[in-house]
Amino acid sequence: MERIYLDHAATTAVDHEVVQAMMPYFTQASGNASSLHSFGREAKHALDSARQTIADALNAQTDEIIFTSGGTESNNFALKGIGKGHIITSSIEHPSILKTCRYLNDHGCDVTYLPVDADGMVDPGDVESAINSDTKLISVMHANNEIGTIQPVDEIGAIARDNGIPFHTDAVQSFGKTEIDLQKMNIDILSLSSHKIYGPKGIGALYIRRGVKIDPLMHGGEHEKGRRAGTENIPGIVGFAKAASLAIERFSSDREHLIKLRDMLIDGAMNAIDDVFLNGHPVKRLPNNANLRFKFVEGESLLLHLDMKGVAVSTGSACSSASLEPSHVLLALGLAPEDIHGSIRFTLGRENTEEEIRYVLDVLPEMIDKLRAISPLTGR
């Protein structure tokens, strides 16, 4: 068995069609989109075409799409650009939201962190109760990067709309895996990242609905209609657009394939091994996310044992996986630290196969038995 990659929530390999689309813009079509000569016009045409592709994928307008360096910049842009006041967010957001909120709290903003239930779900009623006269922004992620729970963003967005408050959602994990139609959804600002959908790293976008005022995060030239200074990353933008186009084209087949593998992995592990539990909502979850909690096992040890067997997984968000602190997401679910440390995130991709999942299910039980035999938590 060759190496098996089950960490697609961290990043994905760049699709070969995406690489082919990008290559000309590193060499013969390498002009600056702000230049007036033919090389610049060629780059500008590629930029405009890519913006149209991303807008079409979201059912948005082209002037509502601003290209950024990725999800982290987009989230910073959304929160820092809205102005001082009260911000409502959840306790399980990505660090690029939570750390930005802490920064803003230190610089004159008031932040409310909403709790979640045992499945990681935000109660829309809590959102409504948290609103006050100074609330400037509500930011709740579309789907959680660790446990895969999909939030009731339609309901939360409706509450925000009724109260005249902009609603931002981090859709980095959900884009390409769940339906997003911005003409039907009450979303005013939305963050995207290319490298979660088989596009290149270092490129993303921020959707800003017409009429929503956000101050620029980066200052300099008049790029991106004056909203994001800096020469546009044309190869990255072209690759992002191609990846988005492929994600929409393959949406139904990818989703069906991922759900089949996800459920095969979850059911297989829970049937073959005692004391295994699913983290996150059992139904309202991303099609590719299986976050499993193995009691009496140290997750880091299990990750390394799986890696020695050629299987790549994660113990949590890639942005904090080097930390020994318990996952803030799993803590918010009410789990004990020892259970949190026994949690493993398996995230699937379109290239994974049933044979690979069967291999994982073959090696897991013996691995768990060995680790439990030496664990001080079992009392054996």
N, C-alpha and C positions, 0 to 999 in steps of 0.2 A: 504494500500500500504506500503510495506517495504521500507527501505531506498534505494534510487536510486543514484548510483555513476556515475557521468558524468564529472569526472576529470582525465581521463586516460592519458592525456598528462603530468600530474604531476607524477603519478605512477600508476602501475597496481597491482592487487592482484596476488600473486604467484599461478600459475596453480597447481592443485592437482597432476598432473602427474610429474610436475617439483619437487614438494616436495618429492614425492616418489623416484625419481631418485637421489636426494641429500642425503637422510637420511643415507644410508650406509657409506657415507664419513664423517659423524660426529662421527661415533662410530667404527664399526669393521674394516672399511677400511680407517682409519684416519692417515695413514702414510704421511711422508714428501717426496715429489716427487724427492728430491735430494738425498735421502738415497738409499744405494745399497741393503739393505735387502729386503725380500719379501713384507713387508708392503710398503716400498718406491717404489718398482717396480709396485705394484698394483696402487698406487697413480699416478705414472708416466704414466702408461697405460691409466688411466682415463683422465689425462691431454692431452696426445697425441690424444686420441679419440675425446675429446671436441674440440681441435684445428682444427682437420680435419672437424668436423661438421660445425664450424663457417666458415672455408675456403670454404667448399662446398656451404654453403648458399650464399656466395658472389661471387662464381666462382673465387676464389683466390687460392694461394699456401699456404701450412701450415706454411712455414717459414716466411710468410708475416703477420701473425697474432700474435700480442703481447697482452697478457691479462693485464688489468689495473683495477683500482678500480671503473671505471665508466667513463661517458662522460666528466666530468670536468677534470679528470686527463688526459684523452686521448687528449682533446683539448689543455691543458697546454703543454703536451708532444710534440704535433705537432708543436706548435708555438715557444716554447722555444728551442726546439731541432734543429731547422733549421739553426740557426746561425744569427749573426747580419746583418742587412741590411734593405731593404724596404719591408714592408708587405702591401698587398692590402686585405681589407676585406669589409664587408657591414655594414651599420649603424643599421641593425636589428638583428645582431648576438646574440646568447645566452650570458649572462654575463660572462661565463667562457672563451669566446673568447674576448669580449670587454675589460674586466678587465685585461686579460693577455696582450692584446695589449697596454693598458695604462702602465702596468708595463714595457713592453719592450721599449715603447717610452721613459720612464724615464731612461732606461739603454742603450741608444745608437741606438735604432732602429727608423726608420721613418715609420709612419703608415698612409695609405690613407683609409678613410672611405667613401665608395661609397653610394650615395643616392639610394632610391627606388622610384618607381612610386606610384600612389594612391592605387594600389592593392598589394603593397609590393614586386614588382618584380625588380630585378637588371637588368640593361641593359648591355648585354655583351660588347657593344661598349664602355661603360664607363670603363669596366675592361681593355680593350685593350689600351684605352687612358691613363690610370693611370700607365701603365708599364714604368719603366725607367731602366737604365743600372745597378742599384743597387737592383732591385727587386729580393728578395730571395724566396718569398712565396705568393701565392694567396689562401685565405681562405674564401669561401662563403658557407653557410649552404645549405644542400639539401632541407630541408623543415622547415619553421619557426614554433617554438614551441607555439607561441601565436595565430597567424592568419592562420596558415596552408598553406600558399603560398609555392608552389613547385618551386624552382629556376631552371633556364636553365643551369644546371650543365654540360650537355654535351657540350654546346656551350662554356661556360666559360673554361671548361677543355681543349677543342680543342685550344683555344687561348693560354692557359698556355703551352700546349704541343708544339705549333708552336714557342713559344718564349723560350723554354727550362727552364721553371719555374715550380717547383713542385706545384701541386694543391691539397689543402686539403678541405674536406667537412665534416661538422658535420652532420652525418646521424642518430643521436640519435632518432629523431622523425619519420624518414622515413623508417628505417629498419623494415621489416616485414609488411609494409603497402604499399610500392611502390616497383617496380622491381629494383633490384640493381645487375648488372652483370659487375664485374670489368675487365673482359676480353674485354668488349665492350665499357666501359665508360672511359673517359680520367681523371681518378681520381688516384692520387698518394698516398694520405694519407686519411684515413677515420675513423671517431670516431663512436663508438657504445656504447650502454648501455643496460644492461640486464633488468632493472626494468621497461622499457617502453613496454616490450613484454611478460609480465607475468612471468618474471624470478626474481631472488632475487636481492635485493639492494646491492650495494657495489661491483659490478663486471661489467666490460665492456671490451672493446678491442680497439686497434688501428691497423688498416691495414696500412702497409708500403710497397709500391711496391718495388720489388727487384731493387736494384741499387740506391734507394733514401737514402741519408745519413742523419741520425738524431742522434744527441747526446742524451744519456740517460738523463732522468729527475731525476731518482733516482739511487743512487750509493750504491754499497755494494757487494753482491754475484753475481754469474754469471747466475742468473735465467733469463729465457726468452732470451736465447742466448746472455746474457750480456747486453740486452737492457732495462731491467726493474728489478732492484734488489728487493728482498723480497720474502719470502716463498709464493708459489702460494696458492691461496684460492681455494683448490680443490672442496669443496662442492659448492661454488659459481660458479666456472667454469663449473662444471658438470650441475648445474641448468641452467646456461646461455645457454649452448649447447642444453639442452633439450628444453628450451623455443624457441630457434632459430629453432630447428627441427620442433616443432609444428607450429611455425609461417609460415614456408615454406609449410608444409603439408596442413595447413588450409588457405593458402593465398587467393585463389580465393573465397572460401565461406565467409571468414571473410570480404574481400573487398566488395563483393556484399551486404552483410548484413549491413555493416557500411555505405555505400553510401546511401542505402535505408533509414536508420534511420536518417542520417545526413540531407538528402534532405527533409524528412518528418518534421523534427524539424525546419529547415530554412523556408520552404514554409509555414508551419503551423503558425509560429510566425509572419511572415511578412503579412500573409493574415488576421490574427485575431487582430493584434495590429497596430495602426497607428505609423508612425515615427520610424520604425525599419529598420536598415540597416545592411548589411553584411560587416564585415571587412575581407580583404584579397581577393585573386583572386577568381572570381565566378566559375571558371572551374579548373584551375591548383592549386588544393588544396588537402590536405590530406583527405582521405575518411572518417575520423572520427572527423574532426574539423568543428565546427560551432561557429564562433566568431561573436556575434550579438551586435549591438550598439542600445541601447534604449535611445532615446533623452528625456531630461527632467527628467532623473532618475539617482540617485546615485547608482553606481554599487555595492558598499559595502553593502548598505541597501538591494538591491535586492538579493545579495548573502545570506545575513543572513535570509531574508524572505523565500527564497527557502530552506535553511537549516532547518528552522523550519517546513517546509512541507516535510522534509526528502530527499531533493534533493541537492546533493553536486556538486557545480560548482566552477569556478575560475574567478577572475577578471584579470588574466594575468599569467605570468610565475610563477610557484611555487617557483622559486628561489628568486623572488623579491616581492611576494604577500604581505609581511608584510610592504612594503614601501608605503608611501602615495604619492610618486612622480608619475606623469603620466607615463604610459608605454612608454619606449623609442621606441618601435616598432610602436605603434600607433601615436606617435609624428612624426615619420619618414614618415608616410603616409600623413601628412599634416592636421591631425585632430586637432580641438580645444580641450583644456584641459577639458572643461565641457562635450564634447562628449566622450572623452577618458574615463572619470570616469563613464560613463554610459554603458561601454562595458563589456560583460560577455562571457567567453570562456566555451562552452560546448564541451567536448571531450568524444567520445563514445568508448565502448569496446564490445568485442564479446559476453559478457553475457547480454548486454542490450536488451530490447524487445520493440516491437511496443506499448505494453500496457504501458510501462514506459514513452515513448515519448508522448503518448496521455494524460497521467496524467500531465506531465509537461505543455503541451499545454492547459490543462484545468485550471490549477492554475495560469498560467502566466498573462492572461489579467486582471483579477481582482486585482492582485498584482501590476501590472504596473499602473492601474488606481488609486489605493490608494496612491502609491508613488508620482505620478504626482500631485495629489490633494494637497500634502503638500510641493511640491518642489518650491523653490523660482525662479527656472528657467523658469517655465511655464507662469508666469505672471497672474495666476488665482487668 
